[in-house]
């Protein structure tokens, strides 16, 4: 199922997936991930948007790997877009990056740490591209209404909002499963769950963030059961060799079984809703 972010980042859109490596690497790695996502999109009839960053500007340490930069990064994203047919998304950190990124990308993303940066949101929205706004780790769901309002007033026709958890003490994130309904109600935008950054342990690994990827699957399944409209998952064939966020990225080979679980949960929810609404008859209990 091929739908654009302009179609997906709207209320009532089909369930979708944003996925890709944390940061752009060489063309071989980028296209390997894209090829796997295309196959899953076709097999599961699931709309997929490819995500990767050209720059990780908010790294924990000054000597941490950041990525190929804007010019080379956009060239790599354009090749992914051209050869895979997937729509591509990248994040922007400064207002001047928005226009050149929008010339290539189908959607732009506002990072969680920058979710209240008015000039950045307005510059990204003014490109006319759909926006994915990530909720700051210190913000209540309702506070994202202001960020979405800024984007819409500046020209964004479609917006999604992504939950990644809230800081709990130091170096830990907790996901409130009420957040998806609250985000959707406050912003009138699809509520996306970031299942990989939600298991991040910020600052726990010295110059890089740590993570607890063993919790990715249970959190993703719980979020879908709680009503998340879409998923955001950073994936990599070998996370331990990734230059960024290797501690919390999902191994690429684990993506298909996780998505099968997710789609089964959604089907069970639909069946339950149909029974509650009187549109279906529950199966008789087995002896």
N, C-alpha and C positions, 0 to 999 in steps of 0.2 A: 504494500500500500504506500504510494508515494504522495505525500502531502507536503506543502511548503510550511515553514514557520509562520508565515502570514495567516495560513489556515489553522495551524495547530495552536498558536498562542492566543486563543479566544475561548470564551466560555462555551461549554458544550462540545468542544472538539473531541475527536477520538483519543483514547489513551496513546501516549507516545513515549519515545525514549530519546534522550540526549546522551551521547556516549562518544568516547574517544580517549586518546592518551592525554595526560595532564598537559604536557608541553609538546610542541611539534619537535619531532626528531628527523632523521633522514627520510627520504622519500620511500624507501623500502619498508620501514616500520610503519610510517603513516598509512601507506596503501595496504599493508597487511591487515591492519586493524579495520580500515575501511571495507576491505573485501569481506571480512568476517561479519561486519555489520550489515552489509548488503545481503548476504546469504540469510542472516537471521530475519531481516526485514521481509524478505520474500517468503521464507518458510512459515513465519508466524503472522504474516499480514499485519505487521507492526510498523507504523511510521517511525523513522529514525532520522535524527539530526546529528551530524558528525561535529564534535567539539574538540578543539585543541587550541592551546595558547601560543602566541608568538613571543610573549614575554611574561615571565612570572615576576612582576615588579615588587610583590610584597613577600619576599622570601625572609626566612628567619635570620639568616646570616648574610653579610655583605659579600661573601665569597661563594655563595650558593649558585648553582647553574640557573640561568634565567631563560634560555631559549634562543632562537635564531634572530630575533628582532623583527621589526615590522616589515621591512621590504622583503627579506628572504622568507619570512614566515607566511606572508600573504601569497608569495609564489607557490609555496608548498601546499597551502590550503586550496589554491586555485587548481593545482594538479589533482588533489583528492576529489574536488568537486567535479572536475572534468572526467576523470577516469572511473569514478565510482557512481556518479549520478546522484550522490547524496547531497542534500543541502548542508552547508557548513556554517558553523557558529564560532566566534572567538570573542574573548573579552578585551575591553579597552580600559586603559588606566588613566589616560589624559585626554582632554577634549580634542586636541589636534589629531589624535589617532582615529577618531570616529569616521571622518569622511573617507580616508583611504581604505580603512577596513571595510566600510560599507560598499565600496566599489567592487569588492570581491565576494564578501560574505553575504549569506542570505539572512543572517540575524546577528545581532550584537549582544554582548552580555556585560552587565555591570557587576563587578566583583563584590562580595559581601562586605569587605572592609571599606568599600567606597559607595555603599548604598544610599548615603545621604549627601553625596557630592552633587549639588545642584547643577553646576556648570557641565559636569561630565554627563549627567543624565540628559540634560537638554541638548547637548551636542550630539549624543548618540540618537536621541529621538528625532532630531532635525534631519537626519539622513533619510528618514522614512522607512528604515528597516525595523522589523519586529525586535523587541527587546526581551531578554530574560534578565530580570532583576533579582539578584541573590539577597536574601534577608541577612542583615547584619547579625552577628552572633550575640549581640547585646540588646536586640530589639524584640519587642512584642510583635505578634503577627499584625495587629491593627496599625502599628506604626508604619508598615509598608504601604499603607494607603496614600501617604504623602508622596512617596517616591513614584508610585504609579501615576498619581495625579500630575506630577511634574512632567513625566514622560508623555502622557496623553496631551497635556496642554502644549507641549513643544512639538507635537506632530506624530507621535508613535501611534499607529493604527492598531497594533496588536502587542500585548504584553503578557508574559508569564512571570510568576514569582516563585522563587525556589527557597525551600527550607533546608537548612543544614545543621540545625541544632542551636542551642543557647549555652553560653558559657556557664559552667557550674564550678565555682571555685577557680582554681588555677590549673590550666592544662587539660581540661576535660570539657566535653560537650554532651548535653542531654537533649534528646528529641522529645518534645511534648506532642503526643499524637492528636491532641485537640487542634494543633496548629493548622492543619490542612483545611478544615472547615472554617476556621477563623480567618485564615488568609483569603480563601475564596470569597467569603462574605464581605470582608473589608475592602477588597480590591477589585472584585468582579473580574478576576483573572484566574487562569488555571493555576492550581497549587502543585508545584513539582517537588519531589523529594530527592535531595542529594544524598544518595546512599553511601557514597565513599568518603566525602569530606565529613560526614556526620560521625565517622569513627576515628577521625583525626585526633591526635593528642598534641595540640599546638605547643611548640617550644620544648617538647620532652626529649628531643634527640640532639640537643646542642644547637648546631647551626641549621638543623632541619627539623620539621615536625615529625613526631612519631605517629603511631596509629594502632588500632586494634581491629584488623580486618575480619577476625572471627565473628564480629557482631554485624557485619554488613548484611548477610542473608536474613537474620531475624528482624533487623530493623526495617529492611526493605519490605519484607512480607507484612510486618505490622503496619507500616505506613500505607501500603496498598489496601489492606483491610480497613484502615481508618479513613480512607477516601482520597488518597493522593491521586491527582489527575494524570501524572506522568512521572517518569524517573530520570534522574541525572546520575550517570555512573561513569567514572573514569576507569578505563580498562587498558591493560597492557599485556603482551605475551609473556613478559618476564619482569614483573614489578620490581624485583630486587636489583635489576640493572637500569631502571628508569632514572633519569636525571632529576626528577621532581616528583614528590608525593608517592614514592614507591612503597612507603610503609602503610598506605591505606588504599592503594588502587586494587581493583578486582582483577585477578588473573583472567585473561581473555577466555580461556577454556571453561571458566566457571560461569560465563555470562548466559549461555544457552540454558543450562539447567535452572538457573535462577529465574530467567524469564518464563520458563515453563511453569514454575511454581507460582509466579506472579499472575500469569494469565489464568491458571486454575483457580486462584483466589478470586479473581475478578468474575470468573464464570459462576463460582459458588455464590458470590454476592448478588449477581443478577438473578440467579435462580431463587435465592431467598427473598429478594424484593418482589419477584413475580408472585411467589406464594403469598406474601403479605398483602399484596394488592388484589389477590383473588383471581389472578390471570392464569394460575397453574395449580394443579392438584399435587400435593406432595406424594411421593411414592409410598406405597404401603410398607409398613415395618416388616422385616423378615422375621420368621419364627426362630 
